[in-house]
Amino acid sequence: MTLATRAEALFVSSLQPSDQPTADEVVAAIGLSLQTCGGVSGCANALAAQYGEHPEQAARRMRWAISLVVGFPAALAS
């Protein structure tokens, strides 16, 4: 799974930046998003909808999601 795919799944998760999630929580949130959204394309669709509805917040949230995905490479290796 690519960094972008993981970031998209994290973006649409219920985790919030204020949660200061651990690596295990990030992994679990990504897995749950992929499951509940119906896979990679479902997460991409949900992300696009969020960008359309809240563009002023979406870029900040995506930067946060990418920073977590990049910050926990070992936990996300599988």
N, CA, C and O of each residue as an XYZ file, in Angstrom:
312
protein
N       0.855     -1.177      0.000
C       0.000      0.000      0.000
C       0.901      1.240      0.000
O       1.899      1.294      0.719
N       0.546      2.202     -0.790
C       1.363      3.405     -0.916
C       1.148      4.378      0.242
O       0.166      4.290      0.979
N       2.081      5.296      0.379
C       1.966      6.348      1.375
C       0.684      7.148      1.140
O      -0.027      7.477      2.089
N       0.394      7.458     -0.120
C      -0.803      8.239     -0.440
C      -2.074      7.505     -0.035
O      -3.003      8.115      0.495
N      -2.121      6.208     -0.279
C      -3.293      5.414      0.090
C      -3.483      5.399      1.597
O      -4.599      5.554      2.093
N      -2.396      5.213      2.315
C      -2.485      5.225      3.788
C      -2.938      6.587      4.295
O      -3.768      6.674      5.200
N      -2.398      7.639      3.715
C      -2.776      8.991      4.135
C      -4.251      9.267      3.845
O      -4.940      9.884      4.657
N      -4.730      8.816      2.701
C      -6.147      8.994      2.375
C      -7.030      8.273      3.392
O      -8.024      8.824      3.864
N      -6.658      7.038      3.725
C      -7.444      6.275      4.695
C      -7.408      6.934      6.068
O      -8.420      6.968      6.768
N      -6.258      7.452      6.454
C      -6.161      8.146      7.740
C      -6.957      9.442      7.714
O      -7.602      9.799      8.699
N      -6.911     10.141      6.597
C      -7.664     11.386      6.438
C      -9.143     11.170      6.725
O      -9.765     11.987      7.405
N      -9.712     10.089      6.220
C     -11.151      9.860      6.386
C     -11.495      9.123      7.682
O     -12.661      8.815      7.929
N     -10.496      8.844      8.500
C     -10.738      8.162      9.770
C     -11.337      9.134     10.793
O     -11.444     10.337     10.555
N     -11.716      8.574     11.918
C     -12.272      9.410     12.984
C     -11.191     10.009     13.878
O     -11.499     10.821     14.750
N      -9.930      9.624     13.679
C      -8.855     10.218     14.473
C      -8.762     11.711     14.208
O      -9.025     12.183     13.102
N      -8.387     12.432     15.235
C      -8.225     13.875     15.130
C      -6.799     14.251     15.531
O      -6.188     13.561     16.347
N      -6.269     15.322     14.976
C      -4.923     15.748     15.366
C      -4.783     15.944     16.877
O      -3.721     15.680     17.441
N      -5.827     16.397     17.517
C      -5.769     16.609     18.967
C      -5.668     15.301     19.751
O      -5.333     15.315     20.935
N      -5.956     14.167     19.097
C      -5.845     12.866     19.766
C      -4.394     12.469     20.017
O      -4.130     11.655     20.902
N      -3.457     13.017     19.267
C      -2.047     12.632     19.330
C      -1.927     11.104     19.314
O      -1.419     10.506     20.262
N      -2.400     10.480     18.228
C      -2.469      9.025     18.176
C      -1.097      8.347     18.151
O      -0.111      8.896     17.658
N      -1.077      7.144     18.697
C       0.121      6.313     18.666
C       0.199      5.605     17.314
O      -0.748      5.647     16.528
N       1.307      4.969     17.057
C       1.472      4.206     15.815
C       0.399      3.125     15.709
O      -0.176      2.929     14.638
N       0.125      2.430     16.797
C      -0.906      1.381     16.773
C      -2.284      1.951     16.462
O      -3.061      1.330     15.736
N      -2.592      3.117     16.998
C      -3.883      3.747     16.717
C      -3.979      4.180     15.260
O      -5.047      4.087     14.654
N      -2.886      4.647     14.702
C      -2.864      5.045     13.290
C      -3.097      3.827     12.405
O      -3.901      3.875     11.475
N      -2.394      2.740     12.693
C      -2.564      1.505     11.923
C      -4.006      1.019     12.003
O      -4.592      0.644     10.987
N      -4.581      1.025     13.206
C      -5.958      0.574     13.385
C      -6.937      1.483     12.640
O      -7.882      0.998     12.018
N      -6.717      2.780     12.700
C      -7.613      3.729     12.024
C      -7.567      3.549     10.513
O      -8.603      3.617      9.851
N      -6.390      3.324      9.965
C      -6.260      3.104      8.528
C      -7.006      1.842      8.134
O      -7.754      1.838      7.157
N      -6.805      0.773      8.889
C      -7.503     -0.484      8.593
C      -9.013     -0.342      8.679
O      -9.735     -0.869      7.833
N      -9.493      0.363      9.687
C     -10.935      0.552      9.850
C     -11.511      1.395      8.713
O     -12.593      1.099      8.206
N     -10.796      2.436      8.315
C     -11.268      3.268      7.200
C     -11.361      2.458      5.918
O     -12.345      2.554      5.183
N     -10.345      1.668      5.655
C     -10.369      0.835      4.445
C     -11.540     -0.139      4.483
O     -12.183     -0.388      3.464
N     -11.809     -0.679      5.647
C     -12.919     -1.629      5.791
C     -14.271     -0.936      5.645
O     -15.132     -1.408      4.903
N     -14.460      0.162      6.337
C     -15.775      0.815      6.340
C     -16.074      1.573      5.049
O     -17.234      1.723      4.666
N     -15.027      2.048      4.382
C     -15.234      2.796      3.134
C     -15.302      1.882      1.919
O     -15.649      2.327      0.825
N     -14.978      0.623      2.101
C     -15.023     -0.293      0.969
C     -13.726     -0.365      0.183
O     -13.740     -0.627     -1.019
N     -12.612     -0.135      0.853
C     -11.318     -0.267      0.207
C     -10.710      1.055     -0.203
O     -11.160      2.131      0.191
N      -9.667      0.934     -1.013
C      -8.886      2.095     -1.429
C      -9.740      3.111     -2.187
O      -9.684      4.306     -1.895
N     -10.519      2.650     -3.146
C     -11.324      3.598     -3.931
C     -12.396      4.263     -3.074
O     -12.724      5.430     -3.290
N     -12.938      3.543     -2.116
C     -13.930      4.133     -1.223
C     -13.327      5.230     -0.359
O     -13.956      6.262     -0.126
N     -12.101      5.005      0.116
C     -11.417      6.045      0.897
C     -11.135      7.267      0.020
O     -11.293      8.404      0.463
N     -10.722      7.028     -1.208
C     -10.457      8.144     -2.126
C     -11.734      8.934     -2.393
O     -11.703     10.163     -2.458
N     -12.847      8.239     -2.546
C     -14.125      8.927     -2.765
C     -14.522      9.753     -1.545
O     -14.976     10.890     -1.679
N     -14.351      9.180     -0.357
C     -14.695      9.895      0.874
C     -13.800     11.115      1.052
O     -14.262     12.172      1.481
N     -12.527     10.969      0.725
C     -11.604     12.093      0.807
C     -12.031     13.204     -0.143
O     -12.048     14.373      0.242
N     -12.371     12.857     -1.362
C     -12.807     13.857     -2.342
C     -14.052     14.590     -1.850
O     -14.173     15.802     -2.026
N     -14.963     13.865     -1.243
C     -16.172     14.496     -0.713
C     -15.825     15.485      0.398
O     -16.384     16.581      0.452
N     -14.908     15.102      1.280
C     -14.497     15.996      2.363
C     -13.802     17.244      1.832
O     -14.027     18.345      2.335
N     -12.955     17.075      0.814
C     -12.315     18.236      0.201
C     -13.366     19.172     -0.373
O     -13.251     20.390     -0.242
N     -14.390     18.611     -1.008
C     -15.441     19.430     -1.599
C     -16.274     20.157     -0.563
O     -16.685     21.297     -0.782
N     -16.525     19.508      0.562
C     -17.371     20.097      1.598
C     -16.620     21.060      2.517
O     -17.198     22.032      3.004
N     -15.349     20.797      2.751
C     -14.575     21.601      3.709
C     -13.176     21.890      3.174
O     -12.189     21.488      3.790
N     -13.073     22.575      2.048
C     -11.745     22.781      1.453
C     -10.788     23.562      2.351
O      -9.575     23.362      2.279
N     -11.306     24.427      3.175
C     -10.454     25.236      4.041
C      -9.765     24.397      5.122
O      -8.716     24.792      5.630
N     -10.334     23.266      5.472
C      -9.767     22.398      6.506
C      -9.060     21.180      5.924
O      -8.221     20.573      6.590
N      -9.385     20.827      4.712
C      -8.896     19.580      4.132
C      -7.383     19.553      3.945
O      -6.752     18.536      4.235
N      -6.799     20.621      3.478
C      -5.350     20.632      3.249
C      -4.596     20.447      4.556
O      -3.613     19.708      4.608
N      -5.044     21.108      5.602
C      -4.410     20.968      6.916
C      -4.524     19.532      7.416
O      -3.562     18.986      7.955
N      -5.690     18.918      7.242
C      -5.887     17.537      7.699
C      -5.021     16.576      6.881
O      -4.472     15.623      7.433
N      -4.893     16.811      5.588
C      -4.058     15.927      4.769
C      -2.595     16.056      5.168
O      -1.884     15.053      5.207
N      -2.133     17.251      5.461
C      -0.747     17.413      5.932
C      -0.536     16.639      7.223
O       0.507     16.011      7.405
N      -1.510     16.678      8.119
C      -1.441     15.929      9.363
C      -1.392     14.428      9.079
O      -0.567     13.716      9.651
N      -2.264     13.947      8.204
C      -2.305     12.517      7.883
C      -0.978     12.065      7.272
O      -0.446     11.021      7.648
N      -0.456     12.832      6.352
C       0.822     12.477      5.729
C       1.942     12.472      6.763
O       2.793     11.583      6.746
N       1.954     13.446      7.657
C       3.017     13.499      8.664
C       2.984     12.267      9.563
O       4.035     11.769      9.964
N       1.797     11.773      9.883
C       1.718     10.558     10.708
C       2.158      9.332      9.944
O       2.884      8.491     10.474
N       1.721      9.224      8.698
C       2.100      8.077      7.882
C       3.616      8.035      7.693
O       4.228      6.970      7.773
N       4.208      9.182      7.446
C       5.662      9.263      7.283
C       6.368      9.035      8.625
O       7.466      8.482      8.665
N       5.745      9.456      9.698
C       6.353      9.362     11.026
C       6.353      7.966     11.634
O       7.102      7.708     12.576
N       5.535      7.068     11.119
C       5.447      5.706     11.660
C       5.736      4.666     10.587
O       4.922      3.765     10.387
N       6.862      4.757      9.890
C       7.102      3.843      8.768
C       7.176      2.369      9.174
O       6.682      1.506      8.448
N       7.778      2.076     10.309
C       7.916      0.672     10.712
C       6.549      0.055     11.030
O       6.285     -1.092     10.671
N       5.694      0.812     11.696
C       4.376      0.292     12.057
C       3.495      0.066     10.833
O       2.614     -0.793     10.841
N       3.740      0.838      9.791
C       2.902      0.767      8.592
C       3.518     -0.064      7.481
O       2.997     -0.089      6.366
N       4.619     -0.743      7.772
C       5.342     -1.490      6.732
C       4.565     -2.655      6.156
O       4.776     -3.009      4.995
N       3.688     -3.256      6.912
C       2.977     -4.435      6.393
C       1.749     -4.082      5.617
O       1.054     -4.970      5.123
